[in-house]
Amino acid sequence: MPDVRIASAQGKWILLTTVLGSSMALLDSTVVNVALPRIGDDLNASLSALQWTINAYMLTLAGLILLGGSLGDHYGRRKIFVLGVVWFAAASLMCGLAPTDAILIAARALQGIGGALLTPGSLALIQASFHPDDRARAVGLWSGFGGIGAAVGPFLGGWLVDGPGWRWVFLLNVPLALLCVPIALRHVPESADGRAHGRFDVLGAVLGALALGLVTYALIEAGTASLLAVAGVAAGVAFVYVEKRRQDPMLPLDMFASRQFTALNVVTLCVYGAFGGYFFLTALQLQVVAGYSALAAGTALLPTTALMLLFSARSGALADRIGPRIPLTVGPLLCATAMLLMLRVGEHANYLTDVLPAVLVQGVGMVTLVAPLTASVLASVDTTRAGIASGINNAAARAASLIAVAALPLLAGMGPEAYRSATAFNAAFDRAMPICAGVLVVGAALAFALVRRPAPDCRHPECRTHGCVTAPPLEGRRPGLQADGG
């Protein structure tokens, strides 16, 4: 049984190294959007290249994050976590030194592989190291400090872009890794699941990532890739076929026999698809159209994350009392309202009167829905499978963002050079925000119609403080429970 206590020196070192590792991935998930206009100008990149700068990372992260957790269970959680940190830092160095947009995109895909190893690994180390009496508090501290990193990300990214340059958004990960790895090797105990075996669903992971990648490419390169779209659908069908027949699939399809679990993941697709498109385009809108600096654009979005950090735990407690149906209905509707309010943000937009109201409403909406969504996902399956349920929900959110970043510019009629023209981009942005709002309304309607109060003896999340806007929090498998599979 794990026996490290938070008050001990070792406990503090474990918290430090896991926070450092997870912060690398959280920072990258929030800072890169702010840097996109400068990346485009410096590398003479088209809008599609900027989309791939976001999506190459999301593609490999979403496709491999479930596999990453299984690798840690088998080969050692510390070993896979350290490998992920080193891999992520090496890919970050490639990003920072990339001479062309093609090399940057390839390096971002490699970054996503590192993120898929370290993101579940950081939580798994806490779950496997701390005494059961301290585990919930350790997870809370890890999540809270990680959320602070996510909140600081856009501000820090904007400062780096306006100061030393966009490349430092990526190069910053290298010193963080140089600090994180020695601490992990010296102070974090190794752990593994003795019941884990060497059979991994590599084929399922490859087919899932291939399906997402081909569909994403077809959307971004619309008009020239119809055959790839068909191939993407075929890969998706093959993925389902393989997962249904594997003894230990990466994605256990029988979990979707739960109507509540299925409904919640569909709501997740709607919600995080809208969020992915919103944050991608808003960072560009503030700079290209409103004329904000990268620092001002990053700082402008800070209140959303701050509200989530301050009130997500209270939102979860409220949902425990009244049930998840109302929060999961009202939250998306508030976020839809925020996206319509963003239509006020045009040239020379005033922050206090034009931007801040939308950002605050967005924050209140996310506070209202994110914690209840996570709790409901955990409660919708058997307690022993809550960890894999959380992983599936997290991957679904990232896949939704991936598809949204690919599809939304196409649906809004953005040309390859749209971000170089304030007039063209503003017109497309005005078409995109109602689409995002409409998707959120669909998510709210589904939640109202399909989500029900969970059983009183269900599992509740240990991660109650959350500040990441790109995906719901992960919930690890608790030691001592039957393996989740995968």
RODO-2510 file (C-alpha; in nm, 4 decimals, decimal comma):
residues 486
     n   res          X          Y          Z
     1     m     0,0000     0,0000     0,0000
     2     p     0,1350     0,3489    -0,0818
     3     d     0,2487     0,5252     0,2342
     4     v     0,3994     0,8664     0,1452
     5     r     0,2476     1,1520     0,3457
     6     i     0,2031     1,5056     0,2132
     7     a     0,3795     1,6586     0,5140
     8     s     0,6972     1,4582     0,4488
     9     a     0,9869     1,5899     0,2422
    10     q     0,9336     1,3111    -0,0108
    11     g     0,5670     1,4011    -0,0427
    12     k     0,6552     1,7595    -0,1259
    13     w     0,9097     1,6484    -0,3847
    14     i     0,6536     1,4188    -0,5483
    15     l     0,4018     1,7019    -0,5685
    16     l     0,6639     1,9354    -0,7141
    17     t     0,7748     1,7005    -0,9890
    18     t     0,4218     1,6004    -1,0898
    19     v     0,3107     1,9640    -1,0989
    20     l     0,6142     2,0573    -1,3085
    21     g     0,5472     1,7746    -1,5520
    22     s     0,1764     1,8345    -1,5934
    23     s     0,2311     2,2108    -1,6153
    24     m     0,4441     2,1612    -1,9251
    25     a     0,1500     2,0082    -2,1076
    26     l    -0,1030     2,2525    -1,9598
    27     l     0,1071     2,5528    -2,0550
    28     d     0,1363     2,4323    -2,4126
    29     s    -0,2381     2,3747    -2,4353
    30     t    -0,3077     2,7411    -2,3565
    31     v    -0,0124     2,9490    -2,4771
    32     v     0,0239     2,8385    -2,8390
    33     n    -0,3048     2,9963    -2,9533
    34     v    -0,1733     3,3372    -2,8483
    35     a     0,1448     3,2868    -3,0514
    36     l    -0,0256     3,1846    -3,3776
    37     p    -0,0261     3,5229    -3,5577
    38     r     0,3469     3,5710    -3,4952
    39     i     0,4212     3,2140    -3,5992
    40     g     0,2293     3,2721    -3,9209
    41     d     0,4134     3,5939    -3,9980
    42     d     0,7579     3,4575    -3,9137
    43     l     0,7214     3,1309    -4,1052
    44     n     0,4971     3,2740    -4,3803
    45     a     0,2375     3,0117    -4,2916
    46     s    -0,1160     2,9798    -4,4247
    47     l    -0,4223     2,9482    -4,2020
    48     s    -0,4205     2,5714    -4,2589
    49     a    -0,0633     2,5552    -4,1254
    50     l    -0,1766     2,7385    -3,8122
    51     q    -0,4631     2,4919    -3,7753
    52     w    -0,2152     2,2058    -3,7979
    53     t     0,0092     2,3742    -3,5417
    54     i    -0,2753     2,3209    -3,2953
    55     n    -0,4129     1,9967    -3,4341
    56     a    -0,0923     1,7977    -3,4822
    57     y    -0,0445     1,8131    -3,1059
    58     m    -0,4083     1,7393    -3,0276
    59     l    -0,4161     1,4479    -3,2729
    60     t    -0,1394     1,2423    -3,1151
    61     l    -0,2402     1,3419    -2,7616
    62     a    -0,6057     1,2417    -2,8092
    63     g    -0,5149     0,9244    -2,9957
    64     l    -0,2584     0,7951    -2,7483
    65     i    -0,3557     0,9249    -2,4033
    66     l    -0,5443     0,6060    -2,3109
    67     l    -0,2487     0,3925    -2,4186
    68     g    -0,0095     0,6147    -2,2222
    69     g    -0,1758     0,5281    -1,8930
    70     s    -0,1573     0,1549    -1,9661
    71     l     0,2131     0,1759    -2,0463
    72     g     0,2792     0,3311    -1,7069
    73     d     0,0858     0,0564    -1,5281
    74     h     0,2970    -0,2111    -1,6934
    75     y     0,6477    -0,0690    -1,7328
    76     g     0,6501     0,1581    -1,4290
    77     r     0,4713     0,4863    -1,3763
    78     r     0,7819     0,6865    -1,2933
    79     k     0,9693     0,5452    -1,5920
    80     i     0,6932     0,6336    -1,8396
    81     f     0,6396     0,9744    -1,6779
    82     v     1,0101     1,0605    -1,7068
    83     l     1,0155     0,9321    -2,0644
    84     g     0,7181     1,1549    -2,1401
    85     v     0,8838     1,4614    -1,9880
    86     v     1,2092     1,4030    -2,1788
    87     w     1,0199     1,3323    -2,5032
    88     f     0,8035     1,6413    -2,4574
    89     a     1,1061     1,8619    -2,3889
    90     a     1,2970     1,7279    -2,6902
    91     a     0,9967     1,7899    -2,9156
    92     s     0,9580     2,1377    -2,7633
    93     l     1,3185     2,2116    -2,8528
    94     m     1,2436     2,1040    -3,2104
    95     c     0,9415     2,3371    -3,2126
    96     g     1,1465     2,6277    -3,0861
    97     l     1,4157     2,5762    -3,3498
    98     a     1,1825     2,4893    -3,6403
    99     p     1,2858     2,6779    -3,9569
   100     t     0,9627     2,6009    -4,1466
   101     d     0,5974     2,5463    -4,0674
   102     a     0,6208     2,1824    -4,1846
   103     i     0,8939     2,1045    -3,9321
   104     l     0,7010     2,2873    -3,6612
   105     i     0,3902     2,0784    -3,7321
   106     a     0,5913     1,7533    -3,7226
   107     a     0,7494     1,8577    -3,3923
   108     r     0,4072     1,9409    -3,2498
   109     a     0,2896     1,5889    -3,3346
   110     l     0,5885     1,4516    -3,1435
   111     q     0,5021     1,6828    -2,8550
   112     g     0,1588     1,5237    -2,8378
   113     i     0,3149     1,1798    -2,7949
   114     g     0,5129     1,3095    -2,4987
   115     g     0,1987     1,4688    -2,3589
   116     a     0,0130     1,1374    -2,3859
   117     l     0,2814     0,9777    -2,1683
   118     l     0,3240     1,2463    -1,9028
   119     t    -0,0340     1,3729    -1,8635
   120     p    -0,1852     1,0513    -1,7199
   121     g     0,1520     0,9643    -1,5682
   122     s     0,1642     1,2653    -1,3378
   123     l    -0,1716     1,1791    -1,1807
   124     a    -0,0874     0,8083    -1,1672
   125     l     0,2260     0,8838    -0,9648
   126     i     0,0205     1,0668    -0,7042
   127     q    -0,2395     0,7923    -0,6918
   128     a     0,0285     0,5263    -0,6480
   129     s     0,2568     0,7106    -0,4036
   130     f     0,0472     0,8816    -0,1367
   131     h    -0,1160     0,7230     0,1628
   132     p    -0,4933     0,6789     0,1084
   133     d    -0,5659     0,9314     0,3820
   134     d    -0,3632     1,1980     0,1971
   135     r    -0,4453     1,1034    -0,1600
   136     a    -0,7474     1,3280    -0,2128
   137     r    -0,5620     1,6289    -0,0734
   138     a    -0,2571     1,5508    -0,2888
   139     v    -0,4735     1,5287    -0,6007
   140     g    -0,6373     1,8583    -0,5045
   141     l    -0,3008     2,0319    -0,4628
   142     w    -0,1727     1,8836    -0,7898
   143     s    -0,4841     1,9944    -0,9742
   144     g    -0,4869     2,3396    -0,8161
   145     f    -0,1239     2,4190    -0,8904
   146     g    -0,1651     2,2771    -1,2403
   147     g    -0,4667     2,5020    -1,2880
   148     i    -0,2598     2,8018    -1,1854
   149     g    -0,0125     2,7019    -1,4555
   150     a    -0,2935     2,6863    -1,7098
   151     a    -0,4185     3,0276    -1,5978
   152     v    -0,0741     3,1864    -1,6199
   153     g    -0,0140     3,0254    -1,9594
   154     p    -0,1781     3,2826    -2,1913
   155     f    -0,0281     3,5720    -1,9943
   156     l     0,3176     3,4166    -1,9968
   157     g     0,2836     3,3183    -2,3619
   158     g     0,1839     3,6705    -2,4607
   159     w     0,4778     3,8170    -2,2701
   160     l     0,7187     3,5770    -2,4401
   161     v     0,5745     3,6418    -2,7862
   162     d     0,5960     4,0189    -2,7448
   163     g     0,9384     3,9973    -2,5796
   164     p     1,1985     3,7353    -2,6710
   165     g     0,9740     3,5836    -2,9405
   166     w     0,7283     3,3021    -3,0053
   167     r     0,9985     3,0356    -3,0072
   168     w     1,0397     3,0778    -2,6329
   169     v     0,6833     2,9558    -2,5849
   170     f     0,8284     2,6132    -2,6674
   171     l     1,1843     2,6538    -2,5420
   172     l     1,0532     2,7295    -2,1930
   173     n     0,9724     2,3591    -2,1549
   174     v     1,3386     2,2603    -2,1692
   175     p     1,4470     2,4139    -1,8348
   176     l     1,1256     2,2855    -1,6750
   177     a     1,2188     1,9332    -1,7857
   178     l     1,5774     1,9748    -1,6648
   179     l     1,4356     2,0551    -1,3220
   180     c     1,1623     1,7914    -1,3254
   181     v     1,3536     1,4804    -1,4344
   182     p     1,6286     1,4736    -1,1655
   183     i     1,3703     1,5313    -0,8913
   184     a     1,1562     1,2460    -1,0247
   185     l     1,4492     1,0045    -1,0460
   186     r     1,5727     1,0903    -0,6972
   187     h     1,2541     1,1332    -0,4941
   188     v     0,9610     0,9601    -0,6668
   189     p     0,9189     0,5881    -0,5938
   190     e     0,8664     0,3541    -0,8851
   191     s     0,5354     0,1725    -0,9007
   192     a     0,3528    -0,0571    -1,1385
   193     d     0,0385    -0,2665    -1,1512
   194     g     0,1341    -0,6282    -1,0870
   195     r    -0,1797    -0,7419    -1,2674
   196     a    -0,0858    -0,5546    -1,5863
   197     h     0,0364    -0,7593    -1,8789
   198     g     0,2344    -0,6919    -2,1918
   199     r    -0,0571    -0,6884    -2,4372
   200     f    -0,1270    -0,3356    -2,5505
   201     d    -0,3867    -0,2227    -2,7990
   202     v    -0,1351    -0,0598    -3,0317
   203     l    -0,3448    -0,1400    -3,3384
   204     g    -0,6475     0,0291    -3,1836
   205     a    -0,4427     0,3372    -3,0959
   206     v    -0,3001     0,3577    -3,4490
   207     l    -0,6406     0,3139    -3,6146
   208     g    -0,8021     0,5715    -3,3858
   209     a    -0,5308     0,8293    -3,4506
   210     l    -0,5375     0,7506    -3,8246
   211     a    -0,9135     0,8024    -3,8419
   212     l    -0,8907     1,1363    -3,6621
   213     g    -0,5918     1,2433    -3,8705
   214     l    -0,7462     1,1637    -4,2074
   215     v    -1,0777     1,3305    -4,1247
   216     t    -0,8942     1,6339    -3,9884
   217     y    -0,6809     1,6599    -4,3023
   218     a    -0,9879     1,6324    -4,5225
   219     l    -1,1562     1,9184    -4,3349
   220     i    -0,8536     2,1481    -4,3333
   221     e    -0,7660     2,0804    -4,6973
   222     a    -1,1289     2,0843    -4,8121
   223     g    -1,1830     2,0290    -5,1828
   224     t    -0,8602     1,8347    -5,2368
   225     a    -0,8961     1,5455    -4,9966
   226     s    -1,2340     1,3779    -5,0455
   227     l    -1,0720     1,0359    -5,0792
   228     l    -0,8915     1,0902    -4,7521
   229     a    -1,2238     1,1644    -4,5835
   230     v    -1,3553     0,8283    -4,7037
   231     a    -1,0336     0,6629    -4,5828
   232     g    -1,0763     0,8317    -4,2448
   233     v    -1,4283     0,6941    -4,2086
   234     a    -1,3016     0,3501    -4,3108
   235     a    -1,0276     0,3702    -4,0475
   236     g    -1,2918     0,4636    -3,7910
   237     v    -1,5013     0,1601    -3,8850
   238     a    -1,1912    -0,0593    -3,8613
   239     f    -1,1159     0,0896    -3,5186
   240     v    -1,4621    -0,0046    -3,3887
   241     y    -1,4256    -0,3536    -3,5400
   242     v    -1,0893    -0,4094    -3,3706
   243     e    -1,2034    -0,2725    -3,0355
   244     k    -1,5106    -0,4966    -3,0313
   245     r    -1,2995    -0,8076    -3,0822
   246     r    -0,9970    -0,7437    -2,8642
   247     q    -0,9867    -0,9072    -2,5235
   248     d    -0,8287    -0,5949    -2,3684
   249     p    -0,9221    -0,2991    -2,5891
   250     m    -0,7942     0,0525    -2,5433
   251     l    -1,1552     0,1699    -2,5701
   252     p    -1,3933    -0,0837    -2,4100
   253     l    -1,7046    -0,0358    -2,6202
   254     d    -1,9245    -0,2191    -2,3712
   255     m    -1,8998     0,0878    -2,1477
   256     f    -2,1311     0,2650    -2,3902
   257     a    -2,4059     0,0237    -2,2894
   258     s    -2,4647     0,2777    -2,0145
   259     r    -2,7050     0,5342    -2,1642
   260     q    -2,5858     0,7930    -1,9121
   261     f    -2,2189     0,7422    -2,0065
   262     t    -2,2990     0,7640    -2,3775
   263     a    -2,5121     1,0758    -2,3347
   264     l    -2,2463     1,2494    -2,1258
   265     n    -1,9793     1,1821    -2,3869
   266     v    -2,2018     1,3206    -2,6616
   267     v    -2,2533     1,6321    -2,4480
   268     t    -1,8752     1,6452    -2,4033
   269     l    -1,8246     1,6366    -2,7802
   270     c    -2,0624     1,9305    -2,8232
   271     v    -1,9215     2,1360    -2,5380
   272     y    -1,5510     2,0908    -2,6018
   273     g    -1,5923     2,1108    -2,9767
   274     a    -1,7382     2,4578    -2,9278
   275     f    -1,4682     2,5496    -2,6762
   276     g    -1,1893     2,4352    -2,9086
   277     g    -1,3144     2,6495    -3,1948
   278     y    -1,3842     2,9443    -2,9650
   279     f    -1,0402     2,9633    -2,8037
   280     f    -0,8608     2,9057    -3,1350
   281     l    -1,0437     3,1852    -3,3166
   282     t    -1,0746     3,4292    -3,0262
   283     a    -0,6983     3,4497    -2,9735
   284     l    -0,6664     3,5407    -3,3414
   285     q    -0,9628     3,7795    -3,3375
   286     l    -0,8198     3,9828    -3,0507
   287     q    -0,4876     4,0273    -3,2314
   288     v    -0,5801     4,0357    -3,5996
   289     v    -0,8986     4,2407    -3,5717
   290     a    -0,9024     4,4192    -3,2363
   291     g    -0,5333     4,5068    -3,2624
   292     y    -0,4312     4,3663    -2,9240
   293     s    -0,0726     4,2663    -2,8576
   294     a    -0,0046     3,9006    -2,7799
   295     l     0,0308     3,9895    -2,4111
   296     a    -0,2983     4,1807    -2,4072
   297     a    -0,4773     3,8985    -2,5894
   298     g    -0,3464     3,6391    -2,3465
   299     t    -0,4336     3,8487    -2,0452
   300     a    -0,7812     3,9200    -2,1831
   301     l    -0,8820     3,5542    -2,1471
   302     l    -0,7388     3,5131    -1,7969
   303     p    -1,0679     3,5739    -1,6074
   304     t    -1,2226     3,2563    -1,7522
   305     t    -0,9545     3,0331    -1,6044
   306     a    -0,9445     3,2321    -1,2801
   307     l    -1,3171     3,1767    -1,2273
   308     m    -1,2767     2,8044    -1,2865
   309     l    -0,9966     2,7824    -1,0314
   310     l    -1,1914     2,9747    -0,7692
   311     f    -1,5328     2,8157    -0,8035
   312     s    -1,5088     2,4719    -0,9686
   313     a    -1,5101     2,2902    -0,6331
   314     r    -1,8238     2,4792    -0,5222
   315     s    -1,9910     2,3997    -0,8521
   316     g    -1,9211     2,0317    -0,7984
   317     a    -2,0692     2,0484    -0,4471
   318     l    -2,3813     2,2204    -0,5824
   319     a    -2,4255     1,9496    -0,8453
   320     d    -2,3990     1,6869    -0,5715
   321     r    -2,6991     1,8486    -0,4000
   322     i    -2,9252     1,9256    -0,6959
   323     g    -2,8045     1,6697    -0,9502
   324     p    -2,6126     1,7283    -1,2757
   325     r    -2,9047     1,7887    -1,5114
   326     i    -2,9544     2,1599    -1,4404
   327     p    -2,5818     2,2528    -1,4367
   328     l    -2,5207     2,0606    -1,7598
   329     t    -2,8111     2,2431    -1,9216
   330     v    -2,7488     2,5934    -1,7887
   331     g    -2,3694     2,5845    -1,8290
   332     p    -2,3641     2,5317    -2,2068
   333     l    -2,6378     2,7934    -2,2522
   334     l    -2,4281     3,0484    -2,0616
   335     c    -2,1267     2,9633    -2,2775
   336     a    -2,3398     2,9995    -2,5912
   337     t    -2,4429     3,3446    -2,4683
   338     a    -2,0760     3,4327    -2,4165
   339     m    -1,9925     3,3379    -2,7741
   340     l    -2,2699     3,5562    -2,9054
   341     l    -2,1409     3,8402    -2,6879
   342     m    -1,8034     3,7956    -2,8589
   343     l    -1,9670     3,9318    -3,1752
   344     r    -1,9215     4,2743    -3,0126
   345     v    -1,5440     4,2344    -3,0435
   346     g    -1,4417     4,4083    -3,3632
   347     e    -1,1797     4,6616    -3,4621
   348     h    -1,0540     4,8723    -3,1707
   349     a    -1,2692     4,6775    -2,9259
   350     n    -1,2788     4,8160    -2,5734
   351     y    -1,1792     4,5506    -2,3213
   352     l    -1,4104     4,6535    -2,0378
   353     t    -1,7250     4,6962    -2,2455
   354     d    -1,6733     4,4539    -2,5345
   355     v    -1,4395     4,1717    -2,4299
   356     l    -1,4712     4,1339    -2,0516
   357     p    -1,8494     4,0685    -2,0402
   358     a    -1,8123     3,7760    -2,2810
   359     v    -1,5077     3,6388    -2,0984
   360     l    -1,6831     3,6550    -1,7609
   361     v    -1,9990     3,4858    -1,8890
   362     q    -1,7811     3,2199    -2,0520
   363     g    -1,6069     3,1618    -1,7209
   364     v    -1,9338     3,1342    -1,5288
   365     g    -2,0653     2,8881    -1,7875
   366     m    -1,7555     2,6696    -1,7661
   367     v    -1,7632     2,6801    -1,3875
   368     t    -2,1233     2,5667    -1,3993
   369     l    -2,0721     2,2675    -1,6247
   370     v    -1,7153     2,1268    -1,6062
   371     a    -1,7113     1,9827    -1,2523
   372     p    -2,0637     1,8319    -1,2786
   373     l    -1,9718     1,6803    -1,6160
   374     t    -1,6659     1,5072    -1,4706
   375     a    -1,8546     1,3828    -1,1656
   376     s    -2,1378     1,2511    -1,3809
   377     v    -1,9008     1,0604    -1,6090
   378     l    -1,7417     0,8867    -1,3091
   379     a    -2,0832     0,8091    -1,1632
   380     s    -2,2192     0,6605    -1,4851
   381     v    -2,0050     0,3442    -1,4748
   382     d    -1,8983     0,0847    -1,2228
   383     t    -1,6559     0,2183    -0,9618
   384     t    -1,3761    -0,0091    -1,0808
   385     r    -1,3959     0,1423    -1,4310
   386     a    -1,4111     0,5086    -1,3341
   387     g    -1,0479     0,5678    -1,4299
   388     i    -1,0904     0,4450    -1,7869
   389     a    -1,4227     0,6311    -1,8091
   390     s    -1,2434     0,9542    -1,7229
   391     g    -0,9731     0,8790    -1,9793
   392     i    -1,2317     0,8178    -2,2518
   393     n    -1,4111     1,1410    -2,1655
   394     n    -1,0839     1,3365    -2,1700
   395     a    -0,9882     1,1887    -2,5067
   396     a    -1,3362     1,2657    -2,6446
   397     a    -1,2996     1,6293    -2,5428
   398     r    -0,9615     1,6583    -2,7136
   399     a    -1,0899     1,4864    -3,0276
   400     a    -1,3834     1,7276    -3,0368
   401     s    -1,1486     2,0263    -3,0169
   402     l    -0,9363     1,8732    -3,2908
   403     i    -1,2309     1,8385    -3,5285
   404     a    -1,3629     2,1851    -3,4414
   405     v    -1,0332     2,3591    -3,5171
   406     a    -1,0292     2,1759    -3,8496
   407     a    -1,3943     2,2280    -3,9444
   408     l    -1,4871     2,5716    -3,8121
   409     p    -1,2732     2,7817    -4,0500
   410     l    -1,4195     2,5795    -4,3375
   411     l    -1,7775     2,6317    -4,2185
   412     a    -1,7128     3,0031    -4,1614
   413     g    -1,5608     3,0513    -4,5053
   414     m    -1,2079     3,1456    -4,3991
   415     g    -0,9568     3,1521    -4,6808
   416     p    -0,5916     3,0468    -4,6444
   417     e    -0,4823     3,4080    -4,5853
   418     a    -0,7830     3,5216    -4,3814
   419     y    -0,5804     3,5890    -4,0681
   420     r    -0,3739     3,8482    -4,2545
   421     s    -0,6800     4,0661    -4,3207
   422     a    -0,8747     4,2209    -4,0332
   423     t    -1,1844     4,2679    -4,2495
   424     a    -1,1888     3,9117    -4,3859
   425     f    -1,1169     3,7516    -4,0518
   426     n    -1,3766     3,9579    -3,8674
   427     a    -1,6461     3,8602    -4,1169
   428     a    -1,5603     3,4924    -4,0808
   429     f    -1,5413     3,5206    -3,7010
   430     d    -1,8914     3,6676    -3,7001
   431     r    -2,0110     3,3576    -3,8859
   432     a    -1,8176     3,1159    -3,6637
   433     m    -1,9373     3,2260    -3,3200
   434     p    -2,3073     3,1535    -3,3874
   435     i    -2,2051     2,8063    -3,5065
   436     c    -2,0226     2,7447    -3,1786
   437     a    -2,3212     2,8790    -2,9856
   438     g    -2,5552     2,6498    -3,1785
   439     v    -2,3452     2,3439    -3,0959
   440     l    -2,3585     2,4388    -2,7279
   441     v    -2,7364     2,4729    -2,7423
   442     v    -2,7546     2,1206    -2,8863
   443     g    -2,5356     1,9985    -2,5988
   444     a    -2,7624     2,1700    -2,3455
   445     a    -3,0738     2,0127    -2,5006
   446     l    -2,9159     1,6668    -2,4915
   447     a    -2,8151     1,7125    -2,1282
   448     f    -3,1650     1,8229    -2,0312
   449     a    -3,3246     1,5296    -2,2128
   450     l    -3,0852     1,2486    -2,1255
   451     v    -2,8834     1,3167    -1,8087
   452     r    -3,0195     1,1807    -1,4829
   453     r    -2,9149     1,1957    -1,1170
   454     p    -2,6509     0,9312    -1,0372
   455     a    -2,6827     0,6635    -0,7706
   456     p    -2,5872     0,7792    -0,4187
   457     d    -2,3103     0,5189    -0,3806
   458     c    -2,1251     0,6211    -0,6992
   459     r    -1,7628     0,7269    -0,7136
   460     h    -1,6954     1,0961    -0,6670
   461     p    -1,4001     1,2820    -0,8235
   462     e    -1,0860     1,3450    -0,6224
   463     c    -0,9906     1,6268    -0,8599
   464     r    -1,2279     1,9050    -0,7557
   465     t    -1,0248     2,2124    -0,8509
   466     h    -0,9780     2,2543    -1,2230
   467     g    -0,8457     2,5341    -1,4410
   468     c    -0,7780     2,3824    -1,7820
   469     v    -1,0098     2,5039    -2,0578
   470     t    -0,9081     2,2483    -2,3210
   471     a    -1,0297     1,9243    -2,1603
   472     p    -1,2040     1,7939    -1,8465
   473     p    -0,9829     1,6765    -1,5604
   474     l    -0,8455     1,3257    -1,5601
   475     e    -0,9360     1,0931    -1,2753
   476     g    -0,6859     0,8169    -1,2131
   477     r    -0,7483     0,4579    -1,1196
   478     r    -0,7184     0,4148    -0,7458
   479     p    -0,4735     0,1487    -0,6274
   480     g    -0,6439    -0,1591    -0,4945
   481     l    -0,9327    -0,1497    -0,7419
   482     q    -0,9689    -0,4011    -1,0187
   483     a    -0,7816    -0,2988    -1,3348
   484     d    -0,9792    -0,0830    -1,5704
   485     g    -0,8533    -0,2589    -1,8767
   486     g    -0,6721    -0,1260    -2,1805
***
